[in-house]
Amino acid sequence: MVNCVISCLSVAKILTMENRVQMLRSFFVFMIVFSSLAKGAFAQSNSDVVWVQIEARPTLEAARDRAATFAQTLPDVSGFALQGGWYAIALGPYTREDAEAVIESYRNQGLIPADSYIAFSRTYGAQYWPPGDDALGLNGLAARIEVPEESEPVAQQDPAPALTLEGEETETPAQARRSEALLTAKERRDLQTALKWAGFYNSTIDGAFGRGTRNSMASWQRANVFEPTGILTTRQRAALMGQYNAVLDGLDMKLVRDLDAGIEIKMPTALVSFARYEAPFAHYDATGDIAARVLLISQSGSQDTLKSLYDIMQTLTIVPLDGPRQLSRNSFRLVGQNTRFVSETQVERVGDEIKGFTLIWPAGDETRRTRVLQEMRDSLVRRIGVLDPAAGQPDAQRVDLVAGLEIRKPMLSRSGFFVDGSGAVVTTADAVQSCTRITLDDTHDATLAGVDQQQGIAVLTPTKRLAPPSIARFSPAPPRLQSEVAVAGYSFEGQLNAPSMTFGTLSDLRGLRGETDLNRLAVDALPGDAGGPVMDSSGNVFGMLLPQPEGNRRLPDEVRFALTSDAITRVLERAGLSAQTGEAAPNLDALDISDRGMGMTVLVSCWE
């Protein structure tokens, strides 16, 4: 249903206005019928669904008006009472996946506010829109929202009285200014922060209510159907802060005191709870369906220790490759994001204590993530002591874990070999499919300089010039049939920190179907060896090992194929590189061939 909504709205955007309106009207007739059926099913399992909250209003009348306005252009508009006397306008119900798609599509089309976010049924009370609906099954249990009876309109006097929240005594601008004078400096800054978050203020958070702040207050009042005096009344200030904090509803942000870590900080305790210690981390893992996590970081150390922690954390799966990194003398900040989650780490060294936190939050929920992050950062207090370095007794030690956290691993690793003095590499084309990042020996970034899918070969160039220990020198003539050959490669895909050598024989100078660009080998190679150099008895390279052919027909394990040096040379020339030709030389012993092959072979890794 959601995909249909998005597709239809996208098509409607390119129609004329008249056709667009007619199309949407017809479409929404269908959607109303469909939604009424779907909502009945959703109501049976409110814990499994979510909503997209797009707005909240301080009065029931204003909320109804806004809900009716949104319902003219959007399907699935609902309205619910909130704690504190506010009224939410939401879209739904949806699965979480569909809700994320709705937010992305409607934001891109400008149909909903940029700060719309995913909300949960437990945060809502009685339903007021559409009239008569009860999607949560609460209206029979909760206090019903009374609909005021219609009455004759009252003639408006001049000057017009200030619009007020329901139940509020009118407060004049002079009275509001007097109550404003009693605010603390922090409360004044908080109001500016809330105005900035709401999109009405874009200047310094200094607590000084100058012209810019007054204009932003007037703009907020105007948007919320108040008289734009530029001076917020007591109830309006409460309403503004209520909007600002509404995004945290249901998260149960509470102060957590971790005495072992020596850290006091606010956390979304409805989503995470303490799991274990694995020094230097205190793990607070997800307790429900929302994949949020918190790590408290606590250890002793110097500036070098801080730098080491900064480097190590970037190798972990909880810190994706995309995102800004900032390291200073006594602190660092790491942000990593992918399609599934966003991770942000903030750490500071004071004296010989290094403390901080990591927040891991689902992608597509940036409004709440930003607020939770701010609450955590503002509430963090350093207490005496750090986490015991021996804290945590893992059930099993693994080389791919650091303090209970998984080290980031590539999607695929294969072999390659250097072909020139600047560090250019040839490898199998299979090794570089759909990679967001390609590395050589897990350290050096590389870019794709050329690929020939038909031949199964790719050419890589490092982003920074390298100095290879050895480079390939290609055989001046094909080796003799049944002669001994050697393959260098990372047979175990990087689990060992050096390539392995595998020896075999040359079975044929052609492929099984007579292909002239292939040599057939008899060698017991592994998948990780693909892309590695195939050398003759003099140590010259006469081919590149290809992966096992895919298909229904399975060949014997020892039957492998190598792309010939002539085919490799042609691909290099198209990439603007020159192959080096070796000289005919006497046979080398296995040790010398191994030294030459291991010197030119490199681990090629494809990262998500």
N, C-alpha and C positions, 0 to 999 in steps of 0.2 A: 504494500500500500504506500509506504513512504517513497519508494523509488518512483511509483506512479505520480505522486504529488510533485516530486522534484522535477521529473521529466516534463510534466504538463505545464508547470509554472515556467520552466525554461523556454518551452516552445511559445508560451503566451507572450513572453517578453519581446519576441521579434514580430508579433502581429500588430496590425494597426490597433489603436486604442478601442475603437468600436468593436472590432472582432475579438479583441482580447477580453473585453468585459463580457461579451456574449459567451465566449468559450468558457471563461471561469465560472459564470453562472450555471451553465449546463453541467460543468464538471463537479461543482460543489453540491448540486442536487444528488448526484451519484455518491459523493463522498459522505454526505450526511447519512444516507441510508447505510452505507458500508460501515461508517464509524460507529453508528448506534449498535450494530451487531458486534463489532470488535470490542467496544468498550464493555459490553456485558461480559465477554470472556475475560477481559483484563481485570475486571472488578473482582473476579474470583481469586486472584492471586496478586494482590497489590504489592507484595514484597518483591515480585519479579519484574516490575515495570518501573519506568522513570518518566519524568515530564521535562519539557523544555520551558523553564520560566523566562518569560520575555519582559515582564514589567510587574510593578507593584504600585498600588495607589493607596493613599491614606484614608479615602472615604469610599463608601460603597457606591455612591452615585457616580463618582469619577471612574471607579473601576468598571462599573457596568458600561459606561460610555466607551471606555477604551476597549473593552472586550468586544463590544458590538462593532467598533471600527475595525479591529483586527479580523473579526469574523467575515468582513466583506471581501477580504483578499486571501485569507488563510483558512484551511480546514482544521478541524480538531481543536478549536479554541475552547478552553475551559477556564473557570474562575473559582478560586477557593479562598476561604478566610485564612489568615495567618495569625500567629500569636502577636500580641501587642496592638491589635486593632487594625492591622493593614490587610489588604486584599490583593492576592496574587492573580496574574493573568498568565496562563500556561498553555502549551500545546501538548497534546498527547491523548492517551498514554501510548508509550512506545517501549520496545526493547532498548537496551542501552546502545546497541550498534546502530539501530535506526535513529535514535535521538541524536547521536553524533553526526550522522549523515544529514539530518534535518538542519542542525545548527550550521554546519559547514555550507550547505546549499543556500539556506535562507539568508545567512549573513552575506554571502557573496552577492546575492541578488538585492541586498538592501531591504529585505522584507521584515527583518527583526533587528532589534538593537544589537550593537556589537558586544555588549556585556551580558547577553543572554547566556544561561547556564543550565546544566542538568540538575534537576531537583528530584526529591524522593517523596513518595506518597505520605510517609510518616510526618513530613513537615507541614501538611495541609490539613485544614479543618473542613467545616461544612462547605458544600459547593453552592455558589450563587449563579454560575453561568455554565451552560445554557439553563435558563429557568426550568426548574423541575427535574434536572439531571441529578443523579447521585452516584457518580462513577466510583467513589471510594466506599460506598455503603456506610457512611458516617452520619448522614443527616438525621437518621432516626435515633442516633445515640448522642450526638453533640447538639449543643444549643443551635436551633435553627436561626438563620439570618432573616430577620424580619424585613419585609418589603414595605416601605412607607406608602401609605395610601396617597393617591394622587389628589392634589388640591389645586384650587385656583391660584395662578401665579400672582405674586405680590409685586406691585409696582415698585420699581427700583428707585430709591431716592438718590439725590445728588448732594454731597459726594457719596459714592458707593461704599458700603461697609466692607471691611476686610473679610475675605473668605476664610473660614476656619475649619479645623478638624471637627468631626462629630464630637459633641460633648465639651468643646473647648470654650472657655471664656475668652471674649475678645480682648486682645492685648494690643494697646496702641503702640506705634513706633517709638514713642518716648519711653513707655514702660519696657518695651523690648530692649531698647538701648541700655536702660538701667540694669535689667537682668543680665544683659550681655557683659556689663562691666564687672560682674561678679565671677566671670569665668576665669579659670586658671590658665596659665600660658599653654599647658598641654591641651586643655580642652579647646582653646582657640586654634591650635595647630591641627587638632583632630578634625575640626570643622573644615579647615582648608583642605586637609587630606581627603575628606569625604566628598567635598565639592570637586576636587581634582579627579577622584575615582569616577564620579558621575559624569565627568566630561565638561564641567562648567568653569573650571579654574585651571590655568596653565602656568602659574608663576611660582615663586618661592614659598615654601612652607615655613613661614616665620612667625605666625601668630599675630601679625599686624594687619588690621582690617582697613587697608587703604582702598583706593578707587577700584583697583582690579578685583579685590575680594568682594567689595560691595556690588560691583557689576555682576560677578558670578552668582552672588546670593540672589540678586534680582532675576537673573536668568533661570535659576533653579526654581524660584517662586512661580515665575511665569509658566514653566513647564509642568509644575505640579498644581496649577489652577489656584494660586494664591495671588493676592495683590503684590505686585513687584516693587516693594518699598526699598529693597536692598538691606533691610535689617530683619534678621530672622527672629521670630517670637520664640518663646520657650518651647512651645509644642512643635513648632517648625524645626527647631534644632534637633528635637528628639526624633522627629520624622526623618530628617536627613540622615542622622546617625543610624536610625532603624533600617533605612535603605542600604546604607553602607554595610551594616552587619548582617543583613538578611541572607547574604550569600554564604554565610557560615552556619546557617540553620541546619540542624541535624548532624553536624560534625562533632559537637560536644568538645569544643576547644577548652582544655583544662591545663592548669599548671602541673607539670610532672617533675618531681624531685628525684633524680637518680643520684643517690649518695655515693655509690661506688664510682660512678663516672665523674662526680663533682660538678654536675650540670643541673640547672633548673631551667625548664623551658616549657612553653605551651605546645600541646600536641592535639591533633584531632582524635581524641580518645574513643570516639564512636567507631573509628576505622582501624586503629592500630593499638597494639598492647605489647608489653615486654615479652620477648621470646627467649633471649639468651645473651651471654657475653662471649665475644671472641675478640680479645684485645687486638687493636685499640678501639673496637666498635662495641656499642651496646645496641643490639638488634631489637627494633620494635616492628613486628610484622603485621600484615593485614589480618583482620579478624572476620572479614565478610567478603562480599563479592567485589568490592572496589579494591583494585590492586594498588593501594597506597602503602608505603613503607617509610620508616624513619630510622636513620642511624645516628646515634650520638658518638662523637669522636673524642677520645680522651687519652692522652699519653704525654710522657715527659720527652723532652728533646731540644735540640738546637735548631739553628737555621737550616743546617744540612738535613736534619730529620724531617723538617717541614717540607723541604724540597723533595726528599725521597717519598714521603707520603703523597705529595702532589703527582709524582711520576707513577707511583704504583696504582693509585686510584684510576688513572686513565687507562689502565690495562683491564679494568673490571667490566663485566657486562652491565652493571648498574650505571655506568657512565658511557652512553653511546658516543660515537665519534663526532657527530654533528653538534656544534654548540660552542660558545665562547669559552676561552680559558684565560685566566689572569693570575699571575704569580708575582707577589711583591716580597719585600724583605721578610715581613712577619705575618703574611696572610696569603690565602689564595681562594679563588672562586672557580668552580667547575660547573658548566652547564652542558648536559648531553641530552639529545632528544632523537627519537625515532618515531615510527608510526604507532608505537604502542604506549610509550611513556616519556615523561620528561623528568630528568634528574638534576637537582641543583645541590651543590656542596659548598658550604662556606666555613672556612677554618681560619683561626687566628692564633698566633703564638704570643703569649704574655709571660715574660720571664722564661722559665724552663718548662712551661706547661702549654701544650698544644690542644686546643679544644674547638669544637664546632659541631656541625650536623649536616646530614644529607636528607633531603626530602625527595621521595620518588612518587610521582603522581601520574595517573592515566592521561594520555594525550587527549586533546579536544576539550579540556575542561580548564582552560587557562585562567578564567576569571577567579574561580575558587582557588586554584593552585597559587596564584599571585597573592591572594589575601592570606591564605594559610602560611605561605612563606614569610610574609610581612609580620604576621603575628608571632611566628617562631623567632624571627630575627630580633624583633623588638623586645621580646620577653626573656631572651637568653641571659642567664646569670651564671657566672663562674663561681663555683664553690671550691673550698680547699680540697686538694687531692686529685689524683688522676686514677684511671682504671689500672688495676694490677696487670702487668704485662703477661702474667701467667693465667689470667682470667679466661675461662672457657676450656672445656674438655671435649673436643670434637670426637664423635664416635669413630671416625675413620679419617686418616690423613690422606690427602690427595694432592697431586702436583698441580692440579688445575683449580685449586682453591687458595684464597688468601683470606685468613681470618673469617672463614665461613662464607666468603663471597666468591662467586665463580669468576675466573679470569676469562676475558673476552677471547673467543676463538674464531678463526676464519670460517666462512661457509665451506671453503674448499682450498686445499693446498696441493700443488703439483710441482714438478721440477722444471727448470729452465737452465740456459747456459749463456755465458757472456760471449758476444761476438765482436766487440770492439773495445778500445781502451777507455771510452767514456762511461762504460757500464751498460750499453744496450744489450738486451736479452731476447732470445727467442724461446718460445714455450708453446705448449699445445693450446689451441683456441678454446678448448673446453675449460681451461683454467681461469678465463677472464670473462665469463658470461655473467651479465647482470650484477656486476660489482660496483659498489659505491666507492670502494678504495682498493687499490692493488699495492701490495708491498713486496719487496725483495728482502729475503732473510728476516722478515717480521720487523724491519727497522726502516728501510728506505722506501719512500713512496715512489710509485712509477705510473706512467701514463701509457695509454695504448697508442702506438705509432702506426700500426697497420695490422690487419688481420685478413686471412684468406680462409673462409669457412670451408670451402670445398677441399682445400689441401689440409685443413686442420691445424694451421700454424698462426701464431700471433707474434708481433714484435713489440717489445716494451722499451721505453726509455726512462731512466730515473729522473726525478724532478731536480735532483742535485747530482752533479758529476761524481762518478765513483772511480775507484782505482782497483779494478779486478786483479786478483792474484794471478789469474791465467785467462787467456781467451782462446776461443776455438780456432784452430787452423784446419781447413777442410782438405780432405784427401785429393791429390791431383788425379787419381784414377781409382776406379772401383776396386774393392778388395777381392780376393779370390774366393770362389765358392768353397764352402765347408771350412773356411778359415775361422780362427777364433776372433770373437768380438767382445767388447766390454761396454756395459751401460752404467753410467753414473746417475744417481737420482736419490731423491728423498723418499725412499721406499715406504717409510712409516709416516709420511705427511707431516713432518716437523716434530714428531715426538723425540727424535734424536737430533742433536744439535749439529750434525754433520751428515753429508750424503753417504750412501752406501754404494758398493761396486757389485755388479752382477755380471758373470761371464757366461757366454754361450757361443753359438756358431751362426754363420751366415748360410741360410738354407737356399735362397734364390735371390736373383737380382731384380725380380719382378714380383708383383702381387699375384694372388691366386687367379685373377682374371686377366693377367698379363699387363697390369698397370706398370708403366715404365718409371713413374715417380715414386715407386715403393720398392723396398727391399724386404724380403721375408726372413725373419730370424727364428731361431730356436733358443729361447732364453726364458728363464723362470722369473719374470719381472712382476712387480706389484703395481696397483693403480697409481700410487704416488710417484713412481718412476717416469710416468708419461711426461713428455716434454724434455727429458734429459738427453744428453749427447750419447750417440752410439759411435764408438771408436774402433779403429782397426788395430792390428798388432803393432803398428809403429806409433800409435798415440794420436793419429790424425782423426778428425771427425768426418764420418761419411754419411751421417743421418741423424734424425731426431726421432726418438721413440714415440709412437702414437698410442692413444688409449686402445683398449680392446674394442673391436667393432661391435656396435649395438645391433640388435635384430633377433629374430627367432632362431637363427642358426648359431649354435655355440661351437666355437673352435676349441681344440685342445689348449690347455692352459699355457703350454710352452710356445704356442704359435703367436708371434707378435710381428708387427710391421713398423718399419722406420721410413720416414720421409727422406728422400735422397738429398744429398748436398746440392745438386743442381736446382731442385725445387726450392730449397731454403735460400739459395743465392738470389733467385728471381724475386722472391718476396722481400728480401733485404734491399734489393735495388729499388723496388717500388716505394720503399719507406725512406729512400735517400741514404742508405747505408751500404758500405762495401764489405764483402766477405774477404777474409784473409786465407790464402791458399798455402798449405803446408808443403813440405818437400818429402820426396820419397826417402825413406830412412830404414835402417835395419830394425828388426823386431826388438821391442823393449820387453823387459820382464814385467810381471804382473804388478810389482810394487811401483815401478816408474809410471806405468799406465794409470794406476790408481791415483798417484800424486797429481798427474796432469788432469785427470777427469774430475777429481774432487776440487781442484783449484778453480775450474771454470763453471762448476755447477752451483746453482742458486735455488733457494726455496721461493717459489712464487705462490702468494696467498691472495685469495679473493675474499673481501670483507663486505658485510652487509652495510 
